Amino acid sequence: MPFRILLNGPVFTALMMFVVFATMSLIALSFPDKARLMPLIVGIPGTILALVQLFIELRSTLSQTAENADLVPETVEAERQMFTWMFLFFFGILGFGFIYAAPLLVFGFLWFGKEESLKIGLVGGAATWGILYGLFQRGFQIPLFDGLLLEWLVG
C-alpha cells in the first residue's frame, strides 16, 4: 500500500480516529479500576468502529480506478483548510484554554474560513463563549481547561 493513500482525506481521518481511540483505551488501562470504566466504555467500541471505518475507507479508495483516484484540486484545498482549522483549534485550546481560544477560533473560522458576515462571526463567537463560560463553567460548575500557556504565564 503506497504512502500516498494515507493522505487521502477520509483514510487519514479514519486513521487518526483509530489512533485517538486506541491511545485513549491503552492509557485508560493504567487508571485505577473505578476510573478506567468510563474511558474503556467509550474507547473500546470507538477503537473497533474506527478500525472498521479505516478498512472501509481503504477498500473504497483502493477500488477506485487510477484516473478517479486523483483528487481534484478543490478537494485537496478543502482538506488542507479542514486540517488547518483542526490544528488551529487543537493548539489554540491547548495553549489558551477553552474560554479564551474557542470563541476567537469560532469567530475566525466563520469570518475568515467560511467567509460569513461579521455579524454571524461575532454571534458565533459570543454564543460559544456564552455556552462555555455561562453554561459549563458557571451553570454546571465544570472547570474547563485553562490552557498550558496561560497556566505557565500566570502560575
N, C-alpha and C positions, 0 to 999 in steps of 0.2 A: 504494500500500500504506500503510494507516494506521500511525502510530507505535505504536498500542496492540498491534498484532500482535507487535511485537518484545518486548513484556513478557510474552508467553505463555512459560511455563517451558521447554518443550522447544525453542522457537525461540530464546529468549535463550541457553540453554545451548549450542546448536549454533553460534550466532553467536560466543559467547565462545571456544569451542574453535577456530573458524576463525581468529579474531583472534590467539589464542595461537600456533597452529602457523604462521600466515603471518608473524607477527612474528619467531618463532624462526628461520624459514627466511631471512628477509631479514637478520637480524643475523648469521647464520652465513655469509652471503656475504662479510662483511668480515673473516672469520678467515683465517689462513694456509691454504694448500692442504691440508696434512695435518690441520689442526684442524677444518676445515669439513665433512669427510666424514661423521662420525657425526651431527652435528645435521641435516645435509641428508638423510641416510638415514631419519631419523625424521620430520623436518619436512615434506618434500615429500609423502610419502604421507599424512601426518596432515592437511596442508592440503587435499589433494584429497578425502580421506574426510570431513573436516569440512564442506567446501563441498557435497558430495553430501548429507550429512545435513541441512545447512541447507535445501537445496532440498526435500528430502523433508518436513521439518517444516513449511516454509512452505506447500507444496502441501496437506498434510494439514490444517493449520489453516484455510487459505482455503476448502477444500472443505466444511467444516462449515457447517451452516445457522446463521442468526443466533441462534436460540434455543439451539442447542447450543454455540455459540462462547463464550458467557459462562461464566466459570469459577465453580464453586461455591465458597462461602466457605471450606470446608475445604481445597480445593486451593490457594487463594490463601494461606491461612495456612501450609500445609505448604511452599509455595515460598518464602515470606518467611522461615520458620525455616531452610530449607536454605541460602539465600543469606546469612543472618545468621551461621550457623556457618562457612560457607566464608570469609567475610570475617574472622571472628574468627581462624580458623586462619591465614589468609594474613598478617594484620597481627601476630598473636602470634608466629609464626615469624620474620617479618621483623624484629620488634623484639627478641625474646628468644632466638631460635635454636631449633633442633630439640630439644636436650637438655632445656631448661627449659620451653619452651612446649608442645611436643607432648604430654607426659604430663598436664600440667594441663588442656589443652584436651580431650584424650580423656576424662579423668575428668569434666570439666564437661559435655561432650556426653552422656556416658552417664547421669550422675546428674541433671542439670537438663534437658537437651534431650530425652532419651528416657525419663526418669523411671524408670531402673533402680535397683536397690537400691544402697546404699552399698558393699556388698561387691563387686558387679560393677563399679562405677565405680572403686574402688581397684585391683582386679585389672587392669582395662583400662589404667589409668594406669601401674601398675607394669610391666605387660607391655610397654607402649610404651617406657617408659624403659629396660627391660632390653634390648629389641631395638635401640634407637637407640644407647645408650651401650655396652652389653656386646658386642653383635654387631658393629655397624658401627664405632664409634669405637675400641673396644679390640681386638676379634677381627680385624676386617679392616683395621684401621689407616686407616680412611677418615675424614678430618677433616670433620665436619659444620658447617654454617653456624652461627656463634655469635650472630648477631643484631646488628642495627645499634645498638640502644640499649645493649646490653652492651659492644660494642666502643667506643662513644663514652664510656661511663662508666668503663670500665677503662683504655682507651688514652688 
